[in-house]
Amino acid sequence: MFFKFIRKNLFFLFFILFFIISNTVFAKMDYVNKSPMFVPNDYAKTLYEYGTNRFSTAILGNSTAIAALRNDLLGKDCGNASISYGTIKDFEEILRRGFIVSDKEVIICANYLAFLDNWETNESYPWLREPYAPYVYYYRSATADYLKENIINYFKGDNTFFEPVADYYFDKTITPGHMTDSELEERKISFEERFGDKTIEDFKGNIKALEKIISYCNKKDLTLRFVWMPINPKYDNRPAYIKELSEKVNGILTENNIDYIDWTDAFEAKYFYDLGHISWEEGSLVFTQEFIKWLKK
């Protein structure tokens, strides 16, 4: 009976086996995030910059940490693996699933948006793909765009199938200069419309993720440290829940003996590009110097 079933469904079973093997191979290769021929997300940019996903000290933050930290000054054992739209949930997935590996220390750099449960994200981040989701299907948009562009170029006589994208695609986004006061006012109005009606309930998932990170670091015998990233003092209509959120998070950190520093209001407005991103020219060097001092304590 069993062998009869096998013979009858041999093609179907071979198809399933082929699918499982090919999907495993594609996932292991991770060509979208590891190949220089695809426009990279910030995780892929980290791999490209450092040539590894393993660090003695791993920094995980959102775009505020990308803008504020000068990686070349941090030292060879310290890797800034921060990502745009990064949340605490992202950082927990990154650590638990081994996308970034720390041998000694994990530093979380976050502002209040990193704790917002329904914050937007970059769907191409590999930890957002469920293990059962077919790799090629998950990255169908990136794969299709790549094939479409290069097939068109091929018939135009320009064969670029195996050429890497331009180097500037591998640079994470920094924030040079400063917004004008009128631009800051517009940004404040936009933030009030987008985030003004939130409550502490909208941050519970990421608060829980922080507790999971603490447990993970304890289990792996890693030192965990936390930084509240600066906010422009001109952001004077901040939602009231920011204070409630920081008190909740600080309580968890204190209860678990986690070293943290609150730089929410530590930097002057002249060091900012907008409401929450440090200006690369004026602010990033100052911030990085302070960060290194704290790091060495």
C-alpha positions in Angstrom: 0.0 0.0 0.0 2.8 2.4 1.0 4.9 1.7 -2.1 1.8 2.0 -4.3 1.2 5.4 -2.9 4.8 6.4 -3.5 4.7 5.2 -7.2 1.4 7.0 -7.8 2.6 10.3 -6.3 6.2 10.1 -7.3 6.2 13.3 -9.3 4.4 15.2 -6.6 6.7 14.0 -3.9 9.8 14.8 -6.0 8.4 18.3 -6.6 7.9 18.8 -2.8 11.5 17.5 -2.2 12.9 19.8 -4.9 11.0 22.8 -3.4 12.3 22.1 0.1 15.9 21.7 -1.0 15.9 24.7 -3.3 14.2 26.9 -0.7 16.8 25.8 1.9 19.6 26.6 -0.5 18.2 30.0 -1.5 17.7 30.9 2.2 21.2 29.8 3.1 22.6 31.8 0.2 20.4 34.8 1.1 21.3 36.3 -2.3 19.1 39.4 -1.7 20.9 40.5 1.5 24.4 39.1 0.7 24.9 39.8 -3.0 26.2 43.2 -4.1 24.0 43.0 -7.1 20.9 43.9 -5.2 20.1 47.3 -3.6 20.7 46.5 0.1 18.7 47.2 3.1 20.4 48.5 6.3 21.1 44.9 7.6 22.9 44.0 4.3 24.8 47.3 4.5 26.1 46.3 7.9 27.4 43.0 6.5 28.9 44.9 3.6 30.6 47.5 5.8 32.1 45.1 8.4 32.3 41.8 6.4 30.8 39.9 9.3 27.8 39.7 11.5 29.8 39.0 14.7 31.1 41.6 17.0 32.6 41.9 20.5 30.3 44.9 21.1 27.1 45.0 19.0 25.1 48.2 18.7 21.5 47.9 17.7 19.5 51.0 17.1 17.2 52.8 14.7 18.0 55.6 12.3 18.9 58.0 15.2 21.9 55.8 16.0 22.9 55.7 12.3 22.9 59.5 12.2 24.6 60.0 15.5 27.5 57.5 15.5 30.7 57.7 13.5 31.5 54.1 13.0 35.1 54.7 12.1 35.7 56.1 15.7 34.1 53.3 17.6 37.0 50.8 17.3 37.5 47.5 15.5 35.7 45.4 18.1 32.5 47.5 18.0 29.9 47.1 15.2 27.1 49.5 14.6 24.4 47.3 13.2 21.6 49.9 13.5 18.8 49.9 11.0 16.2 52.3 9.7 12.8 51.8 11.3 14.4 49.5 13.9 12.3 48.5 16.8 13.0 46.6 20.0 11.1 43.7 18.5 13.5 43.8 15.5 16.5 43.8 17.9 15.2 40.8 19.8 14.6 38.8 16.6 18.1 39.8 15.3 19.8 38.6 18.4 17.7 35.4 19.1 17.9 34.2 15.5 21.6 35.0 15.1 21.4 37.7 12.4 23.8 39.7 14.6 26.0 37.9 17.1 27.7 39.5 20.1 30.6 37.9 22.0 30.6 40.3 24.9 28.2 43.2 24.9 25.0 44.4 23.4 24.1 48.1 23.4 20.5 49.2 22.5 20.2 52.8 21.3 16.5 53.8 21.1 14.1 56.7 21.2 10.4 56.4 21.9 9.6 55.4 18.2 11.7 52.3 18.6 9.1 51.1 21.1 6.0 51.9 19.0 4.3 48.6 18.1 2.8 49.6 14.8 5.8 51.5 13.5 6.5 51.1 9.8 9.4 48.9 8.7 11.4 47.7 5.7 9.8 44.4 4.6 13.0 43.2 3.1 14.7 42.6 6.5 15.3 38.9 6.6 14.1 38.3 10.2 10.6 39.4 9.1 10.4 36.3 6.8 8.8 33.4 8.6 10.9 30.2 8.3 8.1 28.5 6.4 7.8 31.3 3.9 9.4 30.5 0.5 12.5 32.6 0.1 12.0 33.5 -3.6 8.4 34.3 -3.0 9.2 36.5 0.0 11.8 38.4 -2.1 9.7 38.2 -5.3 9.6 42.0 -5.7 13.4 42.5 -5.4 14.1 39.4 -7.6 11.6 40.4 -10.3 12.9 44.0 -10.4 16.5 42.7 -10.7 15.6 40.3 -13.5 13.4 42.8 -15.3 16.0 45.6 -15.3 18.9 43.3 -16.4 16.9 41.5 -19.1 15.9 44.8 -20.6 19.5 46.0 -20.4 20.7 42.7 -22.0 18.5 43.3 -25.1 19.9 46.8 -25.2 23.4 45.4 -25.4 24.3 46.2 -21.9 24.9 43.0 -19.9 24.9 44.0 -16.2 23.7 40.7 -14.7 26.7 40.2 -12.5 27.7 43.8 -11.9 27.3 45.1 -8.4 25.1 48.2 -7.8 26.9 51.5 -7.3 28.9 51.9 -4.1 26.7 54.7 -2.7 23.8 52.2 -2.3 25.8 50.6 0.5 26.0 53.7 2.6 23.4 54.1 5.4 21.4 57.3 5.4 22.9 60.1 7.4 21.4 63.5 8.1 23.6 66.5 7.1 22.8 70.1 7.8 19.8 71.4 9.7 16.1 71.8 9.0 14.9 75.4 9.1 12.6 76.4 11.9 9.6 76.4 9.6 10.5 72.9 8.5 10.7 71.8 12.1 7.3 73.3 12.8 5.9 71.3 9.9 7.5 68.1 11.2 6.1 68.8 14.7 2.6 69.1 13.2 3.1 65.9 11.2 4.3 64.0 14.3 1.3 65.3 16.3 -1.0 64.0 13.6 0.7 60.6 13.4 1.7 59.9 16.9 -0.2 62.3 19.2 -3.1 60.0 20.0 -1.0 57.0 21.1 -1.0 55.7 24.7 1.3 53.4 26.6 -0.8 50.5 25.4 0.7 51.1 21.9 4.1 50.2 23.2 3.5 47.1 25.2 4.8 44.6 22.5 8.1 46.3 22.3 8.4 46.7 26.1 7.9 42.9 26.3 10.6 42.5 23.6 13.0 44.4 25.8 12.4 41.9 28.6 13.1 39.1 26.1 16.4 40.8 25.2 17.3 41.0 28.8 16.6 37.3 29.3 18.6 36.4 26.1 21.6 38.4 27.3 21.5 36.8 30.7 21.3 33.4 29.2 24.2 34.1 26.8 26.2 35.8 29.6 26.3 39.1 27.6 26.4 42.6 29.1 23.4 44.6 28.0 23.5 48.4 28.1 20.9 50.9 27.0 20.9 54.5 25.6 18.0 56.8 25.3 18.8 58.8 22.1 18.6 62.6 22.1 15.6 64.6 21.1 15.8 68.1 19.8 14.9 70.6 22.5 12.9 72.5 19.9 10.5 69.5 19.9 8.5 71.2 22.7 5.1 69.6 22.0 6.2 66.0 22.8 3.4 63.6 23.6 2.9 63.0 27.4 3.3 59.3 26.9 7.0 59.7 26.2 7.6 60.4 29.9 5.4 57.5 30.9 7.2 55.2 28.5 10.7 56.1 29.7 9.7 55.6 33.3 8.3 52.2 32.5 11.4 51.2 30.6 13.8 52.7 33.1 12.1 50.7 35.8 12.6 47.5 33.9 16.3 48.3 33.3 16.9 49.3 37.0 15.1 46.1 38.2 17.4 44.0 36.1 20.6 46.0 36.9 21.0 47.2 33.3 23.4 50.1 32.8 21.6 52.8 30.9 22.0 56.5 30.2 19.3 59.0 29.3 20.5 61.5 26.7 16.9 62.6 25.8 17.6 66.3 26.6 21.4 66.2 26.8 22.2 68.0 23.5 21.6 71.5 22.2 19.4 72.2 19.2 22.4 73.3 17.1 23.5 69.6 17.0 20.3 68.4 15.3 19.2 67.9 11.8 15.5 67.5 12.7 13.5 66.6 15.8 15.3 63.4 16.5 18.3 62.9 14.2 21.7 64.3 15.0 23.3 66.5 12.3 26.3 64.6 10.7 28.5 67.7 10.5 27.8 69.4 13.8 26.5 66.7 16.1 27.8 63.3 15.2 31.4 63.9 16.3 30.2 65.4 19.7 27.8 62.5 20.3 30.3 59.8 19.3 32.9 61.2 21.7 30.4 61.2 24.6 29.3 57.7 23.6 32.8 56.4 23.7 33.4 58.0 27.1 30.3 56.2 28.4 31.3 53.0 26.7 34.6 52.9 28.5 33.1 53.3 32.0 
